[in-house]
Amino acid sequence: METYQFVNEKNIEQFNQMISAKTRNGFVITEHNDKLPYVVLSKEKKAINHSLHLFLTCITFGLWSIVWIYLIITLSRKKNILVAIDEDGNLFEDKCLSKEN
């Protein structure tokens, strides 16, 4: 395997730890490259029980709607992220654009 100048053992270890943390958090590896250290991770959207949240909103006189709206915004779309090591040897994470977002 050919590696580049900016990749060393410390960077690779941090890279692997970040990927492990993301996969424990529900992300799945969809694309990876061994030559240039990067991984694209994806997390599917989660279903929201709207009838339960409507019931809770009615019982709390609308106060629960704040939580419900937050859940809709954060959980109802697919997330794709890129984890990589840049040319300076720094580990970074960035959002990926996709048609499904």
Backbone bond lengths (Angstrom), bond angles and torsions (degrees), N, CA, C in turn:
res aa  C-N    CA-C-N  psi(-1)  N-CA   C-N-CA  omega(-1)  CA-C   N-CA-C  phi
1 M - - - 1.449 - - 1.521 108.94 -
2 E 1.301 116.32 126.23 1.459 122.03 178.68 1.520 109.23 -84.10
3 T 1.330 115.83 128.97 1.458 119.71 177.54 1.516 109.08 -117.42
4 Y 1.294 116.15 163.50 1.460 121.43 -177.55 1.515 110.79 -103.54
5 Q 1.310 116.65 165.81 1.455 124.69 -174.84 1.525 112.84 -57.12
6 F 1.306 117.56 -38.06 1.457 121.47 -173.85 1.518 113.44 -77.93
7 V 1.306 118.73 -7.24 1.461 122.08 -178.05 1.523 109.02 -97.11
8 N 1.338 115.82 124.10 1.451 120.13 173.78 1.530 108.86 -132.38
9 E 1.305 116.81 178.52 1.474 120.73 -175.55 1.527 112.32 -61.61
10 K 1.327 117.19 -39.38 1.462 120.78 -179.35 1.534 110.80 -63.58
11 N 1.344 116.40 -43.55 1.461 120.70 179.14 1.522 111.21 -64.39
12 I 1.314 116.44 -43.58 1.466 120.68 -179.71 1.525 110.56 -63.78
13 E 1.328 117.36 -39.42 1.465 121.23 178.49 1.527 111.16 -63.66
14 Q 1.328 117.52 -45.55 1.468 121.70 177.25 1.528 110.77 -63.39
15 F 1.326 116.34 -39.66 1.462 122.39 178.26 1.533 110.16 -60.64
16 N 1.314 116.52 -48.07 1.470 121.08 179.85 1.526 112.00 -65.77
17 Q 1.335 117.50 -37.11 1.465 120.39 177.25 1.526 111.47 -65.18
18 M 1.334 116.99 -39.76 1.462 120.07 179.34 1.529 110.76 -66.56
19 I 1.319 116.91 -41.19 1.462 120.70 178.37 1.524 110.37 -64.28
20 S 1.332 117.13 -41.80 1.465 120.63 177.72 1.522 111.69 -61.62
21 A 1.327 116.74 -41.93 1.467 120.41 178.86 1.524 110.88 -64.44
22 K 1.318 117.62 -40.27 1.463 120.99 179.86 1.532 111.20 -67.49
23 T 1.324 117.86 -40.48 1.461 119.91 179.79 1.528 111.18 -68.88
24 R 1.334 117.79 -32.69 1.467 119.97 174.57 1.519 111.13 -67.77
25 N 1.323 116.69 -25.30 1.463 122.27 179.96 1.531 112.34 -86.45
26 G 1.319 118.54 5.07 1.461 121.69 175.23 1.516 115.89 106.34
27 F 1.310 118.57 -1.60 1.454 120.95 178.38 1.524 110.53 -79.65
28 V 1.342 116.00 152.02 1.455 123.16 179.00 1.524 107.54 -123.15
29 I 1.328 116.85 138.67 1.466 121.26 179.23 1.526 108.64 -74.26
30 T 1.338 116.37 122.75 1.461 120.69 179.28 1.525 112.23 -107.69
31 E 1.320 117.30 -23.44 1.457 121.29 179.41 1.525 108.62 -154.60
32 H 1.333 116.26 140.39 1.463 119.50 176.47 1.519 109.43 -148.83
33 N 1.326 115.06 159.07 1.451 122.26 179.40 1.516 107.53 -138.54
34 D 1.329 116.17 128.95 1.457 120.35 -179.20 1.526 112.68 -85.95
35 K 1.333 118.17 -30.03 1.463 120.36 179.42 1.523 111.13 -69.43
36 L 1.315 115.64 -56.81 1.464 121.26 174.57 1.520 105.58 -99.98
37 P 1.315 117.90 114.46 1.472 118.88 -172.18 1.523 113.24 -69.77
38 Y 1.335 114.87 96.67 1.457 120.19 172.51 1.518 109.63 -146.84
39 V 1.324 114.80 154.61 1.459 122.25 178.63 1.523 107.81 -140.75
40 V 1.319 116.34 136.66 1.464 121.65 172.41 1.519 106.76 -103.53
41 L 1.330 115.90 124.50 1.461 122.19 -178.93 1.524 109.29 -114.06
42 S 1.323 115.59 147.68 1.457 120.81 -177.86 1.518 109.71 -132.41
43 K 1.328 115.19 144.21 1.459 121.54 177.15 1.517 107.37 -131.68
44 E 1.322 116.38 121.48 1.460 121.38 -177.50 1.518 111.22 -69.88
45 K 1.320 114.80 155.93 1.462 118.96 177.41 1.525 109.37 -72.37
46 K 1.326 116.24 152.69 1.456 122.26 -178.86 1.519 109.98 -105.43
47 A 1.317 115.24 146.87 1.467 120.46 177.80 1.524 109.47 -78.27
48 I 1.317 115.11 143.70 1.463 121.45 179.59 1.520 108.15 -115.41
49 N 1.312 116.12 132.97 1.458 121.95 178.78 1.533 108.20 -81.71
50 H 1.321 116.11 89.79 1.465 120.98 -174.42 1.527 112.64 -66.96
51 S 1.323 117.79 -34.39 1.468 119.05 -179.71 1.530 111.13 -66.14
52 L 1.329 117.33 -37.63 1.464 120.68 176.10 1.529 110.77 -63.86
53 H 1.317 116.10 -44.63 1.467 120.10 -179.02 1.527 111.78 -67.93
54 L 1.328 117.27 -34.26 1.458 119.99 175.20 1.526 110.46 -64.44
55 F 1.318 116.69 -42.98 1.463 121.64 177.44 1.535 110.78 -60.42
56 L 1.349 116.62 -47.31 1.465 120.57 179.36 1.534 111.72 -64.11
57 T 1.326 116.83 -36.07 1.462 120.74 177.65 1.529 110.77 -64.66
58 C 1.334 116.52 -41.34 1.474 119.96 179.17 1.530 111.48 -66.77
59 I 1.328 116.70 -41.40 1.470 120.42 -178.87 1.525 111.52 -66.45
60 T 1.324 117.32 -37.04 1.470 120.81 -177.42 1.529 112.14 -93.60
61 F 1.327 116.44 16.08 1.468 122.23 178.26 1.530 112.39 55.78
62 G 1.330 116.47 41.20 1.457 122.00 175.00 1.511 115.44 91.85
63 L 1.313 117.88 -11.16 1.463 120.02 -177.69 1.535 112.09 -64.49
64 W 1.325 116.80 -35.47 1.467 121.03 -178.32 1.534 111.37 -68.64
65 S 1.318 118.21 -15.63 1.468 120.70 -178.74 1.528 111.86 -61.65
66 I 1.316 117.36 -27.23 1.476 120.83 177.10 1.524 110.09 -63.47
67 V 1.326 116.24 -45.68 1.473 121.25 178.10 1.520 109.66 -64.92
68 W 1.313 116.98 -43.81 1.460 122.70 -178.61 1.528 111.01 -60.03
69 I 1.320 117.55 -45.86 1.467 121.33 179.02 1.524 110.82 -64.34
70 Y 1.329 116.64 -41.03 1.471 120.17 177.21 1.523 110.80 -59.60
71 L 1.328 117.31 -45.04 1.462 121.13 179.38 1.524 111.67 -63.84
72 I 1.306 116.95 -39.37 1.463 120.20 178.03 1.524 110.52 -62.24
73 I 1.310 117.04 -43.64 1.467 120.90 -178.26 1.525 111.59 -68.13
74 T 1.325 117.95 -42.30 1.462 120.30 -173.27 1.522 114.74 -86.92
75 L 1.310 118.97 -32.53 1.460 120.61 -172.66 1.521 115.05 -102.10
76 S 1.312 118.50 -14.02 1.453 119.31 -170.33 1.532 114.44 -92.43
77 R 1.319 118.67 14.72 1.454 119.42 175.13 1.519 110.97 -134.87
78 K 1.311 114.53 153.53 1.455 121.60 179.02 1.522 109.18 -75.40
79 K 1.325 116.51 140.43 1.460 121.08 -179.62 1.527 109.58 -115.14
80 N 1.320 116.36 132.98 1.458 123.33 173.83 1.519 108.19 -124.64
81 I 1.323 116.27 129.68 1.460 119.90 177.89 1.526 109.85 -130.25
82 L 1.313 114.65 155.18 1.457 123.31 176.69 1.521 107.76 -113.02
83 V 1.325 116.83 127.89 1.463 122.45 174.03 1.518 106.00 -117.58
84 A 1.336 116.58 126.56 1.464 119.90 -175.47 1.518 111.05 -154.35
85 I 1.320 114.06 171.86 1.466 122.15 173.16 1.522 106.46 -112.21
86 D 1.343 116.67 125.37 1.461 119.79 -178.23 1.526 111.21 -81.66
87 E 1.340 116.04 -178.95 1.473 120.77 -175.73 1.519 113.71 -68.58
88 D 1.349 117.68 -14.64 1.461 120.89 176.04 1.524 112.09 -91.75
89 G 1.335 116.75 -2.53 1.457 120.66 -179.76 1.513 113.89 90.02
90 N 1.334 117.50 10.54 1.461 121.63 -179.44 1.529 110.50 -91.88
91 L 1.306 115.01 138.96 1.458 121.74 176.60 1.524 108.86 -81.60
92 F 1.343 117.16 135.33 1.460 119.39 178.29 1.524 110.77 -143.83
93 E 1.334 113.54 160.26 1.461 122.17 178.30 1.526 107.64 -130.65
94 D 1.329 116.04 137.60 1.463 120.13 -178.40 1.516 109.25 -144.93
95 K 1.325 116.71 153.86 1.460 121.49 176.74 1.526 108.94 -74.72
96 C 1.318 115.60 144.37 1.463 121.12 174.58 1.512 108.99 -104.33
97 L 1.291 116.25 141.04 1.455 120.45 175.56 1.527 108.59 -86.68
98 S 1.325 115.68 139.30 1.449 120.22 176.79 1.516 109.21 -146.54
99 K 1.305 116.58 163.47 1.458 121.95 -179.25 1.522 111.47 -68.89
100 E 1.322 117.03 -26.12 1.449 121.57 -174.37 1.516 112.91 -84.10
101 N 1.326 120.48 -10.84 1.475 122.41 -179.78 1.488 111.64 -76.92
